[in-house]
């Protein structure tokens, strides 16, 4: 390499004057620093104001958000699907060479690196890079089992809701909240396997607009309808309701799981909407719905403990409130 090829700051290390904040995520305290106000705002929108769930002694983690000019940007009409990779104890989610998240559990640190062009797409950057990096870091450092599931609770007990995409987890979460149950998470639940203590980001509830017909309270219906609309990768559009506004109850603490509920799109027919489910069937449904979690080191331990919990199948009634009332009855009896 000739002297003329040597760049004065090849790693963009100089001029780093970060703004800082701290957030509570999955029982950990995350110190966030960024050189760009918009990135710090996205982190605050994702996790600011969440209740400080306690899983034990809180871990201190670091999230670095960096916006760096790209000398040869390749503009997107929309961000590509993030590609995931790992190696050397690092976990990576990347749009391209200038826009990626890098997670190091060993260092208790995650880096999100974006170009100014990427900031034109705040929702994907927040969800697919910032939330991905933060939740992955907190889960790996604390050895939590990461589940694609929802969880609702009453006081200190919770029910794990699982089911295929389209089974109605978000609608049931809305109905449960309207019935007075606390929302822990609608999409991602993280469990300390030995104690079956569940936590999750109680930040947003994503509701299809046609689900508003189940909200009887006119003021609440208007508030939900005024929430911003996001578009999923699948093309489905949903209202993103910020749960920190106080309109719906959220879990203020981690919840000890009291049962597993398998949501079904099958109509109820005659009989109760919630029916007992044998342990073998519950484990079969868990294994089928948790392709990622099953590859993680603590899955066997989680499965062994969760097999001791009662299981249920929730069929689709004429109104989701029927299912919510049934879930509340189970949690009342679990006390």
N, C-alpha and C positions, 0 to 999 in steps of 0.2 A: 504493500500500500504506500503510495507516495504521500508526501506531506500535504499536497493539495487535496488529497482524498479524505483527510482527517477533518471531521466536523467538530465545531467548537463545543457542541452539546448533543452528542449522538443519542442519548437516552432521555432527552427533554427533562433534565433534572433541575436546571436552574430556574429562577423566577417562581419558585413554588411558595406561594403565600396563601395557605388554605384558610377557608372559613370552616368552622367546626360546630357540630351539634352532637347530641347523644340520644339514642332511642333504646327502648326495651323490646327485645324480640326473642320469643321462645325461651324465656327464662334467663337470657343473657343480656348484658349491657353492651351496646355496640357504639363505639366512638366513631363518628363519621367526620371525614375531612374532605374538602373539595376546593378546587381552584375556580369553580364556576357556580354561581348562585343558582342557576336553573337545575343543576344536578343535585345540589343540596336540597332544593325545594322538592324535587322528585323523591328523594329519600324520606323527607319529612311527610310528604303525602302518603308514601307507602307505609311508614311505621311510626310516625310521630303521634304521641298521645295514646299509644296502646297501653293497656294495663300491664303491670310488671308481674307476670306469672312467675312463681318461684318453684323450681324443681330441685333445689338444694342450694349449695353455695353458688351465687351468680358468677358466671364467667365474664371476663372482660374481653371483648373482641374489637377488631379494627377494620373499618371499611373505608377505602380510599377511592374517591370518585374523581377522575381526571379527564378534562377536556383538552385535547391537543389538536392543533391544526394539522391536516393531512395535506402534504405537498401535491399529491395527485389524487384528489377525491374522485370516487366513482359514484355519481348521484344515483339514489334509488327513487323509484316511484313509491315503494314501500319497503321496509326492511325485509331482507331474505329470512327464511327460517333459520334460527340459530343452530349451529352445528356443535355437538358436544364431543369432548375428548378428555383423556386423562393420561397421566404418566408422571413418575417421580414424586408421587404424593400430591400432585396438583390436579385440579378439576377445572375444565375450561368450557365456556359457552361463548361462541363467536359468531357474529354476522360476517365479518371480514377482518383483514389484518389491522384495521384501525379501530374496530368496534368490538369489544370482547369483555368478558368477565373471567377473572383468574382467581381461584380459591385455593388457599393453602391452609388446611386445618392444622398442620404442625406449627405454623407461625401464628395461628389464630387471626389471620388477615385475609382480606379479599380486596382485589383491585378491579374496578370497572373503568375501562378506558374507552372514550368515545370521541368522535369528531364533531365539529359544530353542525355538520349536515345531519347527523343522527338526531340532534336535539330538535329537529323539525318533527320528530315522531316520538313525542314524550311518553305516550302510553306503552308502546312496545319496549322502549328503553327501560322504563320503570319496571314493567312486569318481567321481561325476558332477560334483563341484565342485572338491574339493581336488586329486585326481589329474589331472583334466582341466586345471586351471589350471597346475599345476606342469609336467606333461609338455609341454603346448603351449608354455609360456614357454621351457623349456629347448631344445625342438626348434627353435622359430623363431629364437631368439637365435643358436644355433649352426648354423643353416641345415642341419638334418638332414632327410632324407627319412623321413617317418612312414609306416610300413607296418602293415597289419593282417595279421600273420604271427607265426610262432613262430621261435625260433632255439635250436639246441643246438650244443654244441661240444666239442672236445677240444684241450686246451692253448690255443693261440692261434688256432685255425681254427674256423669255424662254418659250419653249413648253415642256409639260410633255408627254412622250411617254410611253404608256402602252400596254400590250399584253401578251398573254400566252407565256410560254417558247417555243422557236422555231419560234416565230413570226417574228424575225429578228431585234430585238432592237440593237444588237451590229453592225450588218451590216449597219443598217440605221445610227447609230452614226458615223461609219467610212465614209459613203457617205456624211453625213452632214458636217463633218470636212473637207472633200475634197472640198466641196462647199463653204467653208469659214465660217461655223458656229462654234461657240465655244462649246466645250464639258464640261458639268457640271458633269455628271455622266452617266455611261452606265447601272448601275444595282441597285443602291440605291440612292434615292432622299429624302431629309429631308426638310419639309416645315413648316415655321412659319404660322400657320393656318390663323390668323387674317389678315395678310398682303399678304398672298400667296407668300411669299418670299422663294425661293428654294435655297438650298445649297447641296453640295455633295462632295465626295472625287474624285477630278479630277486627279487620280493617274495612273490608268491603263485602257487600252481598250483591251478587249479580242476578238481576231479575229480568225475565222476559216481560215486555210491555203487556202482553196478554195476561200475565199473572196478576195484574192490578185489579182484575175483576174479583179477586178473592179478598181484597182489602176493603172492609166495610167502613172504616173511619175515613171520612172525606178529606180531612186535613192531612192525615198521613198519606192517603192516596195521592194527593197533590204534591206532597213533599217528595215521594218516591218518583213520581212522574217527572219532576224537575231535575232529577239526577242526570249527569252526563251519560251519553250513550257510547259504548265501546263496541268494537267489532272484533270478534274472536277470529283466530286463524281459520276456523271452520266456516266462517262467513256469518255465523249467528250474531245478531246484534242484541246487546243486553244493557239495561240500565245499571250503572255502577253506583250503588247506594253506599255512602260513607257511614259506617256504623258508629263512628265516633261523635256523630251529631247528637246522639242520645234519643233518637226517635224509636229505636228498637233496643232491647236489652242485649248486652254482651257479657261473656263470662269474665269476671274480674279476677279469677284465679284459675290455675290449672285444675282440671277435673279428673277425678278417679273414675275410670270406665266401669259402668255397671251392666253393660250389655252391648250386643252387636245386633244391628237391625239391617237386614238386607232388603233394599227397596226393589219392588217389582212393578213393571208397567202393566201387569195383568189386572184386569178389573176384579173387584172383590167378589161379585156375585152374592150369594147368601153367606151368612156367617160374619164373624168379626173381621175388621180391617187389619188387625194385628194378630198374628198367629205364632205360636211357639215353633221353633225350628231346631231340629236335632243338631248336636254339636258337630257331627261329621259334615252336615250340609253347610253349616256356618263356615267351617274351615275350607270347604271346597269353594264357597263363594269368595272368601278372602283371598285364597290362592289365585283364583281366576281374575280378580280385580286388582291385584297388587303385583304386577309383573316386575316393577322396579324394586319394590321393598323386598321381595323374595330373594334378590341377589345380594342383599346387605348382610353383614356379619351377624347382626343380632336378631335376624328373622326367626330362627329356630326358638330362641328364648321367648320372643314375643308370642309366637304361635302357641308355645306350651302354656303360657299364662292366660292368653285370651281364650283358650279352649275351655277354661273353667267358668267362663261367664255364660249367663243365659243368652240364647239367640232367638231372633224373631224374624218373620217375614212380614213386611208391610205391603199390603196390596193397595191398589188404587181405588179409592172410594169416589163418591160423587162430588166430594168437596175435600180439599187437603186438610181442612180443619179437623175432620174425623181422625185422620192419622196423627195430627198434632196432639189431640186430646188423648189418644191412646199412648203416645210417647210420654206425655205428662203423667199419666196414671202409673206407668212402669217406673218412672223416676220417683214418684211419691212413695211407691212401695219399697224402693231401694233404700230409702232413708232408714 
